Amino acid sequence: MAITSQFPPVEVLDVPIHDAVLGRAQEYGDRPAMVDGVTGKSLSYAELDRLTRRVAAGLAELGIRHGDVIALYSPNTILYPVVFYGATRAGATVTTVNALYTADELHKQLIDSKAKLLVTISLFLPAAAAAVEETGVSEIFVCDQADGYRSVQELFASTAPEPVVEIDPAEDLAVLPYSSGTTGAAKGVMLTHRNIATNISQAEVMITLGQEERIIAILPFFHIYGLSVLMNLPLRLGATVVVLPKFELQQFLTTLDQQRITRAFVAPPVVLALAKHPAVDGVDLSHLKYVTSAAAPLDGELAEACAKRLGLHAVLQAYGMTELSPGTHAVPQDDPEPPPGAVGKLFPSTEMRLVGADGNDTDEGEIWIRGPQVMKGYLGRQAETDATIDADGWLHTGDIGRMDDRGYLYVVDRVKELIKYHGYQVPPAELEAVLLTDDRIADAAVIGVDADGNEVPKAFVVPMPGVSLTEQDVMDYVAARVAPYKKIRQVEFIDAVPKAASGKILRRELRAREAARE
């Protein structure tokens, strides 16, 4: 049986994403829209709106037409939204590229997406120049300056008329991010203007952002979480977005203080640092009123420890995935007592099912979602689309969840990541949460490994600096806190847990490490 939202439905936004976000930009006028947290340089809303229109004109002058694809390969900068919304104004689709990609990985995305133009920064030119060989990319633009390459600033100077493009929000793609989905290699996720715009409207019900708010953007805009929650949502509501090109703890803390940041949307590794790192002491974070974590599971005890240290009533959580534009759940910020560990309540205009292995609804099962935020499909991969979205429109997330009597969802683990120990299902995220309660442990990840024909939990542990810790210490600590079948059976100490830019643990890298060893 479908579970429906407790909140009234929202209107489907059948408008282009640039209109949904920047429709009130002239009204906001001189209010700062984007601020560079390193240099202090800023763009007002009026400037942001004007520049996106000039970029659209410049792109049209270059021959970019409705349906063309532009690749945006850049860290967070104040020009990222200028290029993004300028491209969509020209009728193009933006394929956002992971700023950590190698030339080979970028090349594959350029080929698959059929990109015609690449926009990057000078620092990334070696990879970009190598990647465009034997692709459909006709030119590389840079957001800064580089000899031999035209700059985005040249597009600002275009005197061509702003293009008039007919966009069908229900069918035309606004953005083409790449995601591995529930399994497999990265695939282009086709998100329409309607998908993205309506999901912002859904999120507004759960996340009340005021025009006076100042948001820090450390999560990358190329990731759908950063794009939607740190760029689209705050710019639609008139807030100020302060960008940093990457997460570096001291710079992050300094920026929180100096820029008087009121709200931080982060991933669990940042919550871990805020809860445990000594550098947090002595920094003035009194302006910070809300911290929201998403993109990966966050343990309730860690969330409570972070909230207590920062003097917040709670660290809020949210849930979604690229294929869902991305949001489906969030903890309402006005809930005075949100339950620890919950990822939130169901967005308005969204349905959910929890489905067991037998295909029937159950109290704890795979999370299925249906709503206007469900992607159009995977680019050029109909079979994989059909395996993810069934005939009735339900998207099968690959996540295991349960819901409490207040309507809060708890994500237990990934279907494909559950460890099968003697027939028992052991969720790695649960063991990671236990490990992180140990003050001697800075970070940890768990995978299933083969041991004499059985799959057993193995922990990869990053000890706190200067702490003496043995493998047996780790196993004993967990054994005292979990059922016998969930015990850690192997431990390996490492320097850092491999993670995606979004904060998700890259367990596949740890599995590859194990396979290479074998």
Stockholm file with secondary structure:
# STOCKHOLM 1.0

chainA/1-518         MAITSQFPPVEVLDVPIHDAVLGRAQEYGDRPAMVDGVTGKSLSYAELDRLTRRVAAGLAELGIRHGDVIALYSPNTILYPVVFYGATRAGATVTTVNALYTADELHKQLIDSKAKLLVTISLFLPAAAAAVEETGVSEIFVCDQADGYRSVQELFASTAPEPVVEIDPAEDLAVLPYSSGTTGAAKGVMLTHRNIATNISQAEVMITLGQEERIIAILPFFHIYGLSVLMNLPLRLGATVVVLPKFELQQFLTTLDQQRITRAFVAPPVVLALAKHPAVDGVDLSHLKYVTSAAAPLDGELAEACAKRLGLHAVLQAYGMTELSPGTHAVPQDDPEPPPGAVGKLFPSTEMRLVGADGNDTDEGEIWIRGPQVMKGYLGRQAETDATIDADGWLHTGDIGRMDDRGYLYVVDRVKELIKYHGYQVPPAELEAVLLTDDRIADAAVIGVDADGNEVPKAFVVPMPGVSLTEQDVMDYVAARVAPYKKIRQVEFIDAVPKAASGKILRRELRAREAARE
#=GR chainA/1-518 SS CCEECSSCCCCCCCSCHHHHHHTTHHHHTTSEEEEETTTCCEEEHHHHHHHHHHHHHHHHHHTCCTTCEEEEECCSCTTHHHHHHHHHHTTCEEEEECTTCCHHHHHHHHHHHTCSEEEECGGGHHHHHHHTTTSSCCEEEESSCBTTBEEHHHHHTCCSCCCCCCCCTTTSEEECCEECTTSSSCEEEEEEHHHHHHHHHHHHHHCCCCTTCEEEECSCTTSHHIIIIIIIHHHHHTCEEEECSSCCHHHHHHHHHHTTCCEEEECHHHHHHHHHCGGGTTCCCTTCCEEEECSSCCCHHHHHHHHHHHTCSCCEEEEECGGGSSEEEECCTTCSSCCTTCCEEECTTCEEEEECTTSSBCSEEEEEEESTTSCSEETTCHHHHHHHBCTTSCEEEEEEEEECTTSEEEEEEEGGGCEEETTEEECHHHHHHHHTTSTTEEEEEEEEEEETTEEEEEEEEEECTTCCCCHHHHHHHHHTTSCGGGCCCEEEECSCCCBCTTSCBCHHHHHHHHHHHC
#=GC SS_cons         CCEECSSCCCCCCCSCHHHHHHTTHHHHTTSEEEEETTTCCEEEHHHHHHHHHHHHHHHHHHTCCTTCEEEEECCSCTTHHHHHHHHHHTTCEEEEECTTCCHHHHHHHHHHHTCSEEEECGGGHHHHHHHTTTSSCCEEEESSCBTTBEEHHHHHTCCSCCCCCCCCTTTSEEECCEECTTSSSCEEEEEEHHHHHHHHHHHHHHCCCCTTCEEEECSCTTSHHIIIIIIIHHHHHTCEEEECSSCCHHHHHHHHHHTTCCEEEECHHHHHHHHHCGGGTTCCCTTCCEEEECSSCCCHHHHHHHHHHHTCSCCEEEEECGGGSSEEEECCTTCSSCCTTCCEEECTTCEEEEECTTSSBCSEEEEEEESTTSCSEETTCHHHHHHHBCTTSCEEEEEEEEECTTSEEEEEEEGGGCEEETTEEECHHHHHHHHTTSTTEEEEEEEEEEETTEEEEEEEEEECTTCCCCHHHHHHHHHTTSCGGGCCCEEEECSCCCBCTTSCBCHHHHHHHHHHHC
//
